[in-house]
Amino acid sequence: MMLLTEYMDGGDLRQVLEANHTHQATTPFTWQDKLQCALNIAEGLVFLHSMDPKVIHRDLKSRNVLLDSHMNAKITDFGIARETDDATMTAGIGTYRWIAPEVLMDGHYSESADIFSLGVLLSELSTEIIPYSDLRNPSGNPYTDTAIMAKVMAGQLVPSFS
């Protein structure tokens, strides 16, 4: 099998945000660029979720959004995407910092799990940092991966916005 995709010469969104955040970007990633990116991602999800049956991406994150030289965004990496099916929509799949609580808890989920991931991505567009990396526990240390997952599942932790 061979998969052919459009060439996206701007790299992935995580790379662009990191370069912008550390002032190493050759071209600034402006708020206008961020808005266009958010719109492109939302349009991509609308397309996936309007299919019959609906397609749930299940791993929407900044590394899975590619940009072209004009900062237009496309969702990529459909390796774990699935058509909706009640029998298969319970496996905890994806990258935990972007995953909806119901997916982390191995509960039944729908396309709303992608919308949760979109919200986390919007936070990342706003702050330019990896979700939850700015938060600290009562001792002042960064939360461990396990603590982040537990707090997200309990509804006690949400991503930051600038």
ROSE-4610 file (N, C-alpha, C; in Angstrom, 1 decimal, always signed):
// ROSE-4610
residu = [M/M/M/M/M/M/L/L/L/L/L/L/T/T/T/E/E/E/Y/Y/Y/M/M/M/D/D/D/G/G/G/G/G/G/D/D/D/L/L/L/R/R/R/Q/Q/Q/V/V/V/L/L/L/E/E/E/A/A/A/N/N/N/H/H/H/T/T/T/H/H/H/Q/Q/Q/A/A/A/T/T/T/T/T/T/P/P/P/F/F/F/T/T/T/W/W/W/Q/Q/Q/D/D/D/K/K/K/L/L/L/Q/Q/Q/C/C/C/A/A/A/L/L/L/N/N/N/I/I/I/A/A/A/E/E/E/G/G/G/L/L/L/V/V/V/F/F/F/L/L/L/H/H/H/S/S/S/M/M/M/D/D/D/P/P/P/K/K/K/V/V/V/I/I/I/H/H/H/R/R/R/D/D/D/L/L/L/K/K/K/S/S/S/R/R/R/N/N/N/V/V/V/L/L/L/L/L/L/D/D/D/S/S/S/H/H/H/M/M/M/N/N/N/A/A/A/K/K/K/I/I/I/T/T/T/D/D/D/F/F/F/G/G/G/I/I/I/A/A/A/R/R/R/E/E/E/T/T/T/D/D/D/D/D/D/A/A/A/T/T/T/M/M/M/T/T/T/A/A/A/G/G/G/I/I/I/G/G/G/T/T/T/Y/Y/Y/R/R/R/W/W/W/I/I/I/A/A/A/P/P/P/E/E/E/V/V/V/L/L/L/M/M/M/D/D/D/G/G/G/H/H/H/Y/Y/Y/S/S/S/E/E/E/S/S/S/A/A/A/D/D/D/I/I/I/F/F/F/S/S/S/L/L/L/G/G/G/V/V/V/L/L/L/L/L/L/S/S/S/E/E/E/L/L/L/S/S/S/T/T/T/E/E/E/I/I/I/I/I/I/P/P/P/Y/Y/Y/S/S/S/D/D/D/L/L/L/R/R/R/N/N/N/P/P/P/S/S/S/G/G/G/N/N/N/P/P/P/Y/Y/Y/T/T/T/D/D/D/T/T/T/A/A/A/I/I/I/M/M/M/A/A/A/K/K/K/V/V/V/M/M/M/A/A/A/G/G/G/Q/Q/Q/L/L/L/V/V/V/P/P/P/S/S/S/F/F/F/S/S/S]
num = [1/1/1/2/2/2/3/3/3/4/4/4/5/5/5/6/6/6/7/7/7/8/8/8/9/9/9/10/10/10/11/11/11/12/12/12/13/13/13/14/14/14/15/15/15/16/16/16/17/17/17/18/18/18/19/19/19/20/20/20/21/21/21/22/22/22/23/23/23/24/24/24/25/25/25/26/26/26/27/27/27/28/28/28/29/29/29/30/30/30/31/31/31/32/32/32/33/33/33/34/34/34/35/35/35/36/36/36/37/37/37/38/38/38/39/39/39/40/40/40/41/41/41/42/42/42/43/43/43/44/44/44/45/45/45/46/46/46/47/47/47/48/48/48/49/49/49/50/50/50/51/51/51/52/52/52/53/53/53/54/54/54/55/55/55/56/56/56/57/57/57/58/58/58/59/59/59/60/60/60/61/61/61/62/62/62/63/63/63/64/64/64/65/65/65/66/66/66/67/67/67/68/68/68/69/69/69/70/70/70/71/71/71/72/72/72/73/73/73/74/74/74/75/75/75/76/76/76/77/77/77/78/78/78/79/79/79/80/80/80/81/81/81/82/82/82/83/83/83/84/84/84/85/85/85/86/86/86/87/87/87/88/88/88/89/89/89/90/90/90/91/91/91/92/92/92/93/93/93/94/94/94/95/95/95/96/96/96/97/97/97/98/98/98/99/99/99/100/100/100/101/101/101/102/102/102/103/103/103/104/104/104/105/105/105/106/106/106/107/107/107/108/108/108/109/109/109/110/110/110/111/111/111/112/112/112/113/113/113/114/114/114/115/115/115/116/116/116/117/117/117/118/118/118/119/119/119/120/120/120/121/121/121/122/122/122/123/123/123/124/124/124/125/125/125/126/126/126/127/127/127/128/128/128/129/129/129/130/130/130/131/131/131/132/132/132/133/133/133/134/134/134/135/135/135/136/136/136/137/137/137/138/138/138/139/139/139/140/140/140/141/141/141/142/142/142/143/143/143/144/144/144/145/145/145/146/146/146/147/147/147/148/148/148/149/149/149/150/150/150/151/151/151/152/152/152/153/153/153/154/154/154/155/155/155/156/156/156/157/157/157/158/158/158/159/159/159/160/160/160/161/161/161/162/162/162]
x = [+0.8/+0.0/+0.9/+0.5/+1.2/+0.2/+0.6/-0.2/+0.5/-0.2/+0.3/-0.4/+0.4/-0.2/+0.4/-0.3/+0.1/+1.4/+2.3/+3.6/+3.3/+3.6/+3.4/+4.7/+5.2/+6.6/+6.8/+5.8/+5.9/+6.2/+6.3/+6.5/+5.3/+5.4/+4.3/+4.0/+2.8/+2.4/+3.3/+3.6/+4.4/+5.8/+6.4/+7.7/+7.5/+6.5/+6.3/+6.0/+5.2/+4.9/+6.2/+6.9/+8.2/+9.1/+9.3/+10.2/+9.7/+8.4/+7.8/+8.0/+7.8/+7.8/+9.3/+10.2/+11.6/+12.3/+11.5/+12.0/+13.0/+12.9/+13.8/+13.1/+11.9/+11.2/+11.7/+11.9/+12.4/+11.3/+10.1/+8.9/+8.0/+7.6/+6.7/+5.4/+4.9/+3.6/+2.6/+1.9/+1.1/-0.2/-1.0/-2.3/-3.2/-3.0/-3.8/-3.5/-2.2/-1.8/-2.5/-2.4/-3.0/-4.5/-5.2/-6.6/-6.9/-6.1/-6.3/-6.1/-5.0/-4.7/-5.9/-6.4/-7.5/-8.7/-9.0/-10.1/-9.9/-8.7/-8.4/-8.6/-8.2/-8.3/-9.8/-10.5/-12.0/-12.7/-12.4/-13.0/-12.6/-11.4/-11.0/-11.9/-12.1/-12.9/-14.4/-14.9/-16.2/-16.4/-15.4/-15.4/-15.4/-14.5/-14.4/-15.7/-16.3/-17.4/-18.7/-18.7/-19.9/-19.9/-18.9/-18.9/-20.0/-20.4/-21.3/-20.8/-20.3/-20.3/-19.2/-19.4/-18.4/-17.1/-16.0/-14.7/-14.2/-13.7/-13.1/-11.6/-10.8/-9.4/-8.7/-9.0/-8.6/-7.1/-6.4/-5.1/-4.7/-5.7/-5.5/-4.6/-3.4/-2.4/-1.6/-0.7/+0.0/+1.0/+1.5/+2.4/+1.7/+0.4/-0.5/-1.2/-0.7/-1.2/+0.0/-0.1/+1.0/+0.6/+1.6/+1.4/+2.2/+1.6/+2.3/+3.0/+3.7/+4.5/+3.6/+2.3/+1.4/+0.7/+1.1/+0.5/-0.9/-1.3/-2.5/-2.3/-3.2/-3.1/-3.9/-3.3/-4.0/-3.8/-4.9/-4.8/-4.2/-3.3/-2.6/-2.6/-1.9/-1.8/-3.1/-3.7/-5.0/-4.8/-3.6/-3.3/-4.2/-4.7/-5.7/-7.1/-7.3/-8.7/-9.6/-10.9/-11.9/-13.2/-13.9/-15.3/-16.0/-17.1/-17.8/-18.5/-18.3/-18.9/-19.0/-20.1/-20.3/-19.4/-19.1/-18.2/-16.8/-16.3/-14.9/-14.6/-15.6/-15.3/-15.1/-14.4/-14.1/-12.6/-11.8/-10.3/-9.6/-8.8/-8.1/-6.9/-7.1/-6.2/-5.8/-4.5/-4.1/-3.0/-2.7/-1.6/-2.2/-1.9/-2.6/-2.8/-1.9/-2.1/-3.2/-3.6/-4.7/-6.0/-6.0/-7.1/-8.2/-9.4/-10.6/-10.7/-11.3/-11.3/-12.0/-13.1/-13.8/-13.0/-12.0/-11.1/-10.1/-9.6/-8.6/-9.1/-10.5/-11.1/-11.6/-11.3/-11.7/-13.3/-13.9/-15.3/-15.8/-17.1/-17.6/-17.4/-17.0/-16.8/-17.3/-17.4/-17.9/-16.9/-17.4/-16.6/-16.4/-17.1/-16.8/-15.4/-14.8/-13.4/-12.5/-12.8/-11.9/-12.1/-13.3/-13.6/-12.8/-12.8/-11.9/-10.5/-10.0/-8.6/-8.4/-9.4/-9.3/-9.2/-9.9/-9.8/-8.4/-7.8/-6.4/-5.5/-5.7/-4.9/-5.0/-6.2/-6.4/-5.7/-5.6/-4.8/-3.3/-2.9/-1.5/-1.2/-2.2/-2.0/-1.8/-2.6/-2.6/-1.3/-0.8/+0.3/+1.7/+1.6/+2.7/+3.5/+3.0/+3.7/+2.9/+3.6/+2.9/+1.9/+0.7/-0.4/+0.0/-0.4/-0.1/+1.3/+2.2/+3.6/+3.9/+3.0/+3.2/+2.6/+1.9/+1.3/+2.2/+2.0/+2.9/+2.0/+2.6/+1.9/+2.1/+1.5/+1.7/+3.1/+4.0/+5.4/+6.2/+5.5/+6.2/+6.8/+6.7/+7.3/+6.3/+6.7/+5.8/+5.1/+3.8/+3.0/+3.6/+3.6/+4.0/+2.9/+3.3/+2.3/+1.1/+1.4/+0.3/-0.6/+0.0/-0.8/-1.7/-1.1/-1.9/-3.1/-2.9/-4.0/-5.1/-4.6/-5.6/-6.4/-5.8/-6.5/-7.4/-7.0/-7.9/-9.1/-8.9/-10.0/-11.0/-10.5/-11.3/-11.9/-11.6/-12.1/-11.4/-10.2/-9.5/-8.4/-8.2/-7.1/-7.5/-7.3/-7.7/-6.5/-6.3/-5.2/-5.3/-4.2/-4.1/-4.3/-4.7/-4.8/-4.1/-3.4/-2.7/-3.7]
y = [-1.2/+0.0/+1.2/+2.3/+3.5/+4.6/+5.6/+6.7/+8.0/+8.8/+10.0/+11.2/+12.1/+13.3/+14.5/+15.6/+16.9/+17.3/+17.9/+18.4/+19.6/+19.6/+20.7/+21.2/+22.3/+22.7/+23.5/+23.8/+24.6/+23.8/+22.5/+21.7/+21.4/+20.8/+20.6/+21.7/+21.8/+22.9/+23.0/+21.9/+21.9/+22.6/+22.3/+22.9/+24.4/+24.8/+26.3/+27.0/+26.4/+27.1/+27.2/+26.1/+26.1/+27.2/+27.3/+28.3/+29.7/+29.9/+31.2/+31.5/+30.6/+30.8/+31.1/+30.5/+30.7/+31.8/+32.5/+33.6/+33.1/+31.9/+31.4/+31.2/+31.7/+31.5/+32.5/+32.1/+32.9/+33.9/+33.4/+34.2/+34.1/+35.2/+35.2/+34.5/+33.7/+33.0/+33.9/+34.8/+35.9/+35.3/+36.2/+35.8/+35.5/+36.3/+36.1/+34.7/+34.3/+32.9/+31.9/+32.1/+31.2/+31.0/+32.1/+32.1/+31.3/+31.5/+30.8/+29.3/+29.0/+27.6/+26.9/+27.6/+27.1/+26.8/+27.8/+27.6/+26.4/+26.3/+25.1/+23.8/+23.7/+22.5/+22.2/+23.3/+23.1/+22.6/+23.2/+22.8/+21.3/+20.9/+19.5/+18.6/+19.0/+18.1/+18.1/+19.3/+19.3/+18.3/+18.3/+17.4/+15.9/+15.6/+14.2/+13.8/+14.7/+14.4/+14.4/+14.9/+15.0/+13.8/+12.9/+11.7/+10.8/+9.8/+8.8/+7.4/+6.7/+7.1/+8.1/+8.8/+9.8/+9.2/+10.0/+9.6/+10.3/+9.6/+10.2/+10.1/+11.2/+11.2/+10.4/+10.7/+10.0/+10.4/+11.2/+11.6/+13.0/+13.9/+15.3/+16.0/+16.4/+17.1/+18.0/+18.8/+19.8/+19.1/+17.9/+17.2/+16.6/+16.5/+15.9/+17.0/+18.2/+19.3/+19.8/+19.7/+20.2/+21.5/+22.4/+23.7/+23.8/+24.6/+25.0/+26.3/+26.8/+28.0/+29.2/+29.1/+30.2/+30.1/+29.1/+28.8/+28.3/+27.6/+26.9/+25.5/+25.1/+23.9/+22.7/+21.5/+20.3/+19.2/+18.5/+17.4/+16.2/+15.6/+14.4/+13.3/+12.2/+11.0/+10.4/+9.7/+9.0/+7.6/+7.2/+5.8/+5.2/+6.0/+5.4/+5.9/+6.7/+7.2/+6.1/+6.2/+5.2/+5.8/+5.0/+5.3/+5.0/+5.8/+5.5/+4.1/+3.4/+2.1/+1.9/+1.6/+1.5/+0.4/-0.6/-1.7/-1.3/-0.3/+0.0/+1.4/+2.1/+3.5/+3.5/+2.5/+2.5/+2.4/+2.1/+1.9/+3.2/+3.3/+4.5/+4.7/+5.5/+5.7/+7.1/+7.4/+8.8/+9.2/+10.5/+11.1/+11.8/+11.3/+11.7/+13.2/+14.0/+15.5/+16.1/+15.5/+16.0/+15.2/+14.2/+13.2/+13.6/+13.4/+13.7/+12.8/+13.2/+12.4/+11.0/+11.0/+9.8/+8.7/+9.2/+8.3/+7.8/+8.7/+8.2/+7.2/+7.3/+6.3/+5.1/+4.9/+3.8/+3.7/+4.9/+5.0/+5.1/+5.0/+5.2/+6.7/+6.9/+8.3/+8.4/+9.7/+10.0/+11.1/+11.7/+12.8/+13.9/+14.0/+15.0/+14.9/+13.7/+13.5/+14.3/+14.4/+15.2/+16.7/+17.1/+18.5/+18.9/+17.9/+18.2/+18.4/+17.5/+17.7/+19.0/+19.4/+20.7/+21.9/+21.8/+22.8/+22.8/+21.6/+21.6/+22.2/+21.9/+22.5/+24.0/+24.5/+26.0/+26.6/+25.9/+26.3/+26.4/+25.4/+25.3/+26.4/+26.8/+27.9/+29.2/+29.3/+30.5/+30.7/+29.6/+29.7/+29.3/+28.6/+28.1/+27.1/+26.5/+25.5/+24.2/+23.1/+21.8/+21.9/+21.3/+21.4/+20.9/+21.7/+21.4/+21.6/+21.9/+22.0/+23.2/+24.1/+25.3/+25.1/+24.1/+23.9/+23.1/+23.5/+22.9/+22.3/+21.3/+20.6/+21.5/+21.2/+22.0/+22.2/+21.3/+21.4/+22.3/+22.7/+23.6/+22.9/+21.6/+20.8/+20.5/+20.3/+19.9/+18.7/+18.6/+17.4/+16.2/+15.0/+13.8/+13.5/+12.7/+12.3/+11.6/+10.7/+10.0/+11.0/+12.0/+13.0/+13.8/+14.2/+14.9/+14.1/+12.8/+12.0/+11.9/+11.6/+11.5/+12.7/+13.9/+15.1/+15.5/+15.2/+15.4/+14.5/+13.3/+12.3/+12.8/+13.4/+13.8/+15.2/+15.8/+17.2/+18.3/+18.0/+18.9/+19.7/+19.4/+20.1/+20.4/+21.7/+22.1/+22.8/+22.9/+23.6/+25.1/+25.7/+27.2/+27.9/+29.2/+30.1/+31.4/+32.0/+33.3/+34.4]
z = [+0.0/+0.0/+0.0/-0.7/-0.8/-0.5/+0.4/+0.7/+0.2/-0.6/-1.2/-0.5/+0.0/+0.7/+0.1/+0.3/-0.2/+0.5/-0.2/+0.4/+1.3/+2.5/+3.4/+3.9/+3.3/+3.5/+4.8/+5.5/+6.7/+8.0/+7.9/+9.1/+9.9/+11.0/+11.9/+12.8/+13.3/+14.2/+15.4/+16.0/+17.3/+17.0/+15.9/+15.5/+15.3/+14.7/+14.4/+15.7/+16.6/+17.9/+18.8/+18.8/+19.6/+19.1/+17.7/+17.2/+17.5/+17.4/+17.7/+19.2/+20.0/+21.5/+21.9/+21.3/+21.7/+20.8/+20.0/+19.2/+18.1/+17.7/+16.7/+15.3/+15.2/+14.0/+12.9/+11.7/+10.7/+10.2/+10.3/+10.0/+11.3/+11.9/+13.0/+12.7/+13.7/+13.6/+14.3/+13.6/+14.2/+14.6/+15.4/+15.8/+14.6/+13.5/+12.3/+11.8/+11.8/+11.3/+12.3/+13.6/+14.5/+14.3/+14.0/+13.8/+12.5/+11.4/+10.2/+10.4/+11.2/+11.5/+12.3/+13.3/+14.1/+13.2/+12.3/+11.3/+10.4/+9.9/+9.0/+9.7/+11.0/+11.8/+12.0/+12.4/+12.7/+11.4/+10.3/+9.0/+8.7/+9.0/+8.7/+9.6/+10.9/+11.8/+11.3/+10.9/+10.4/+9.2/+8.3/+7.2/+7.7/+8.6/+9.1/+9.8/+10.6/+11.4/+10.6/+9.3/+8.5/+7.6/+7.6/+6.8/+7.3/+6.5/+6.9/+6.6/+7.6/+9.0/+9.3/+10.5/+10.9/+11.1/+10.9/+11.1/+12.3/+13.3/+14.5/+14.4/+14.5/+14.3/+15.4/+16.7/+17.9/+18.3/+17.5/+18.0/+17.4/+17.6/+17.2/+18.1/+17.6/+18.4/+17.5/+18.0/+17.2/+16.3/+16.6/+15.7/+14.5/+14.7/+13.6/+12.8/+12.9/+12.0/+11.2/+9.9/+9.1/+8.5/+8.2/+7.7/+6.3/+5.4/+4.2/+4.4/+3.4/+3.5/+3.8/+3.5/+3.8/+5.1/+5.9/+7.2/+7.2/+6.0/+6.0/+6.6/+7.4/+8.2/+7.6/+7.7/+7.3/+8.4/+8.8/+9.7/+9.0/+9.8/+9.2/+10.2/+9.8/+10.7/+11.1/+10.1/+10.4/+10.7/+11.2/+11.5/+12.5/+13.5/+14.5/+14.3/+13.2/+13.0/+12.8/+13.1/+13.0/+12.5/+11.7/+11.5/+12.8/+13.1/+14.3/+14.3/+15.4/+15.6/+17.1/+17.6/+19.0/+19.6/+18.9/+19.4/+19.5/+18.7/+18.8/+19.4/+19.8/+20.3/+21.8/+22.4/+23.8/+24.1/+23.1/+23.4/+23.7/+24.7/+25.0/+24.0/+23.0/+21.9/+21.9/+21.5/+21.3/+22.2/+22.2/+23.0/+24.2/+25.4/+26.6/+26.9/+26.5/+26.9/+26.1/+25.0/+24.1/+24.2/+25.0/+25.0/+26.0/+25.5/+26.3/+27.5/+28.6/+29.8/+29.6/+28.8/+28.6/+27.9/+27.0/+26.3/+27.3/+28.1/+29.1/+30.1/+30.3/+31.3/+30.5/+29.3/+28.5/+28.4/+28.5/+28.4/+26.9/+26.7/+25.3/+24.9/+23.7/+23.2/+21.8/+21.4/+20.0/+19.5/+18.4/+17.8/+18.8/+19.9/+20.9/+21.5/+21.4/+21.9/+21.0/+19.7/+18.8/+19.1/+19.5/+19.9/+21.2/+22.1/+23.3/+22.9/+22.0/+21.6/+20.8/+20.1/+19.4/+20.5/+21.6/+22.6/+23.2/+23.4/+23.9/+22.9/+21.6/+20.6/+20.5/+20.8/+20.8/+22.0/+23.1/+24.2/+23.8/+23.1/+22.6/+21.6/+20.8/+19.9/+20.7/+21.7/+22.6/+23.3/+24.0/+24.9/+24.2/+23.1/+22.3/+23.1/+24.1/+24.9/+24.9/+25.2/+25.3/+26.4/+26.2/+27.2/+28.6/+29.6/+31.0/+31.4/+30.5/+30.9/+31.8/+31.9/+32.7/+34.1/+34.3/+35.6/+36.6/+37.9/+38.9/+40.0/+40.7/+41.8/+43.1/+44.2/+45.4/+45.8/+45.5/+45.8/+44.9/+43.8/+42.8/+41.7/+41.6/+40.6/+39.4/+38.2/+37.1/+37.5/+37.1/+37.3/+36.5/+37.0/+36.3/+35.2/+34.3/+33.3/+33.9/+34.9/+35.6/+36.3/+37.0/+37.7/+36.7/+35.6/+34.6/+34.2/+33.8/+33.4/+34.4/+35.7/+36.8/+37.0/+36.9/+37.2/+36.0/+34.8/+33.6/+33.7/+34.1/+34.2/+35.3/+36.4/+37.5/+37.2/+36.1/+35.8/+36.6/+37.2/+38.0/+37.3/+36.1/+35.4/+34.0/+33.6/+32.2/+31.7/+30.3/+29.7/+30.0/+29.9/+30.1/+28.8/+28.9/+27.8/+28.2/+27.2/+27.6/+27.5]
